[in-house]
Amino acid sequence: MPVVFRERGFRFFFYSNEGSPREPLHIHVERDNVEAKFWLRPAVRVAYNDGYDARTLRELQNLIEANSNRIERAWDEHFI
């Protein structure tokens, strides 16, 4: 499971086995055994949330938007 980056104690990653057919571009975020998944297109949005509060989800969304090129590049390098 490639880690794309870490920030503010969060780990931003994706799983190497993302389904068959592979799911569209997205990123998982984990900290303290709490995880969420965000789609990146057409806009960054929550796919699922397993414990983060609304304020933290907004913070994560902002971090993902700021790093979307980095995430997409890592995704392409891993899967393509």
GROMACS elastic network, one bead per residue, 0.5 to 0.9 nm:
[ bonds ]
;  ai    aj funct       b0    kb
    1    13     6  0.67823   500
    1    14     6  0.58189   500
    1    16     6  0.52311   500
    1    17     6  0.82751   500
    2    12     6  0.87917   500
    2    13     6  0.56787   500
    2    14     6  0.59164   500
    2    15     6  0.66904   500
    2    16     6  0.70481   500
    2    74     6  0.84506   500
    2    75     6  0.89445   500
    2    78     6  0.81485   500
    3     6     6  0.76720   500
    3    11     6  0.68690   500
    3    12     6  0.58943   500
    3    14     6  0.68296   500
    3    15     6  0.89137   500
    3    74     6  0.89764   500
    4    11     6  0.79149   500
    4    12     6  0.56565   500
    4    13     6  0.53024   500
    4    14     6  0.78347   500
    4    27     6  0.88578   500
    4    70     6  0.77042   500
    4    71     6  0.64029   500
    4    74     6  0.65083   500
    4    75     6  0.86036   500
    5    10     6  0.84859   500
    5    11     6  0.63509   500
    5    12     6  0.54574   500
    5    13     6  0.72353   500
    5    70     6  0.88342   500
    5    71     6  0.85037   500
    6     9     6  0.65821   500
    6    10     6  0.55424   500
    6    12     6  0.59869   500
    6    13     6  0.87838   500
    7    10     6  0.52945   500
    7    11     6  0.67921   500
    7    12     6  0.80799   500
    7    63     6  0.85488   500
    8    11     6  0.86154   500
    9    30     6  0.86965   500
    9    31     6  0.64901   500
    9    32     6  0.87890   500
   10    29     6  0.63780   500
   10    30     6  0.56535   500
   10    31     6  0.50489   500
   10    32     6  0.85682   500
   10    60     6  0.87767   500
   11    28     6  0.80163   500
   11    29     6  0.55112   500
   11    30     6  0.52372   500
   11    31     6  0.64834   500
   12    27     6  0.64881   500
   12    28     6  0.57115   500
   12    30     6  0.67807   500
   12    64     6  0.86845   500
   12    71     6  0.86952   500
   13    27     6  0.57684   500
   13    28     6  0.52353   500
   13    29     6  0.64051   500
   13    30     6  0.82234   500
   13    71     6  0.86244   500
   14    17     6  0.86763   500
   14    18     6  0.78597   500
   14    26     6  0.74380   500
   14    27     6  0.54571   500
   14    28     6  0.56222   500
   14    29     6  0.85127   500
   14    75     6  0.80754   500
   15    18     6  0.58054   500
   15    27     6  0.87736   500
   15    28     6  0.82271   500
   16    78     6  0.80388   500
   16    79     6  0.81562   500
   17    20     6  0.81939   500
   17    22     6  0.78226   500
   18    21     6  0.80098   500
   18    22     6  0.51948   500
   18    23     6  0.58934   500
   18    24     6  0.88513   500
   19    23     6  0.60777   500
   20    23     6  0.75311   500
   22    25     6  0.89059   500
   23    26     6  0.78606   500
   24    39     6  0.75824   500
   24    40     6  0.84489   500
   24    41     6  0.81684   500
   25    38     6  0.88724   500
   25    39     6  0.63457   500
   25    40     6  0.60454   500
   25    41     6  0.71021   500
   25    71     6  0.88061   500
   25    72     6  0.72549   500
   25    75     6  0.73089   500
   26    37     6  0.69842   500
   26    38     6  0.54819   500
   26    40     6  0.53804   500
   26    41     6  0.80033   500
   26    44     6  0.86999   500
   26    47     6  0.86518   500
   26    71     6  0.83567   500
   26    72     6  0.85008   500
   26    75     6  0.85765   500
   27    36     6  0.84605   500
   27    37     6  0.57213   500
   27    38     6  0.54156   500
   27    39     6  0.67173   500
   27    40     6  0.75835   500
   27    64     6  0.82874   500
   27    71     6  0.75343   500
   28    35     6  0.68892   500
   28    36     6  0.56974   500
   28    38     6  0.63957   500
   29    34     6  0.81807   500
   29    35     6  0.54912   500
   29    36     6  0.53372   500
   29    37     6  0.62813   500
   29    38     6  0.81023   500
   29    60     6  0.80010   500
   30    33     6  0.64346   500
   30    34     6  0.55387   500
   30    36     6  0.67284   500
   30    37     6  0.89665   500
   31    34     6  0.54582   500
   31    35     6  0.67403   500
   32    35     6  0.84074   500
   34    49     6  0.83325   500
   34    50     6  0.59607   500
   34    51     6  0.56488   500
   34    52     6  0.68288   500
   35    48     6  0.84565   500
   35    49     6  0.63690   500
   35    50     6  0.54038   500
   35    51     6  0.69180   500
   35    52     6  0.74921   500
   36    46     6  0.73335   500
   36    47     6  0.74742   500
   36    48     6  0.55275   500
   36    50     6  0.58360   500
   36    51     6  0.78060   500
   36    52     6  0.74577   500
   36    57     6  0.83952   500
   37    45     6  0.86125   500
   37    46     6  0.60439   500
   37    47     6  0.52464   500
   37    48     6  0.52964   500
   37    49     6  0.65399   500
   37    50     6  0.89060   500
   38    44     6  0.64410   500
   38    45     6  0.54081   500
   38    47     6  0.50170   500
   38    48     6  0.71273   500
   38    49     6  0.87668   500
   38    61     6  0.78693   500
   38    64     6  0.83879   500
   39    42     6  0.80017   500
   39    43     6  0.73163   500
   39    44     6  0.55392   500
   39    45     6  0.54800   500
   39    46     6  0.63465   500
   39    47     6  0.59944   500
   40    43     6  0.54679   500
   40    45     6  0.67456   500
   40    46     6  0.89947   500
   40    64     6  0.81019   500
   40    65     6  0.80793   500
   40    68     6  0.73174   500
   40    72     6  0.85987   500
   41    44     6  0.60180   500
   41    45     6  0.80635   500
   42    45     6  0.87596   500
   43    65     6  0.86653   500
   44    61     6  0.65723   500
   44    62     6  0.87718   500
   44    64     6  0.73702   500
   44    65     6  0.66133   500
   44    68     6  0.87029   500
   45    61     6  0.70681   500
   46    49     6  0.70053   500
   46    57     6  0.79383   500
   46    61     6  0.79975   500
   49    52     6  0.64534   500
   49    53     6  0.89092   500
   49    57     6  0.84447   500
   52    55     6  0.81086   500
   52    56     6  0.60035   500
   52    57     6  0.62858   500
   53    56     6  0.54282   500
   53    57     6  0.63029   500
   53    58     6  0.88544   500
   54    57     6  0.50572   500
   54    58     6  0.62974   500
   54    59     6  0.87135   500
   55    58     6  0.52302   500
   55    59     6  0.63648   500
   55    60     6  0.87406   500
   56    60     6  0.60972   500
   56    61     6  0.84931   500
   57    60     6  0.50089   500
   57    61     6  0.60294   500
   57    62     6  0.85910   500
   58    61     6  0.50189   500
   58    62     6  0.62415   500
   58    63     6  0.86800   500
   59    62     6  0.52037   500
   59    63     6  0.63050   500
   59    64     6  0.87031   500
   60    63     6  0.50222   500
   60    64     6  0.60889   500
   60    65     6  0.85070   500
   61    64     6  0.51144   500
   61    65     6  0.60984   500
   61    66     6  0.85828   500
   62    65     6  0.51006   500
   62    66     6  0.61500   500
   62    67     6  0.86229   500
   63    66     6  0.51243   500
   63    67     6  0.62187   500
   63    68     6  0.84145   500
   64    67     6  0.50373   500
   64    68     6  0.55636   500
   64    71     6  0.79654   500
   65    68     6  0.51104   500
   65    69     6  0.84643   500
   66    69     6  0.80322   500
   66    70     6  0.88338   500
   67    70     6  0.52632   500
   67    71     6  0.62329   500
   67    72     6  0.87097   500
   68    71     6  0.50387   500
   68    72     6  0.60816   500
   68    73     6  0.85092   500
   69    72     6  0.51463   500
   69    73     6  0.60602   500
   69    74     6  0.86015   500
   70    73     6  0.51823   500
   70    74     6  0.62560   500
   70    75     6  0.86346   500
   71    74     6  0.52126   500
   71    75     6  0.61533   500
   71    76     6  0.86693   500
   72    76     6  0.61351   500
   72    77     6  0.85449   500
   73    76     6  0.51851   500
   73    77     6  0.61126   500
   73    78     6  0.86063   500
   74    77     6  0.51099   500
   74    78     6  0.61528   500
   74    79     6  0.85936   500
   75    78     6  0.52527   500
   75    79     6  0.60288   500
   75    80     6  0.79301   500
   76    79     6  0.53185   500
   76    80     6  0.51821   500
   77    80     6  0.58088   500
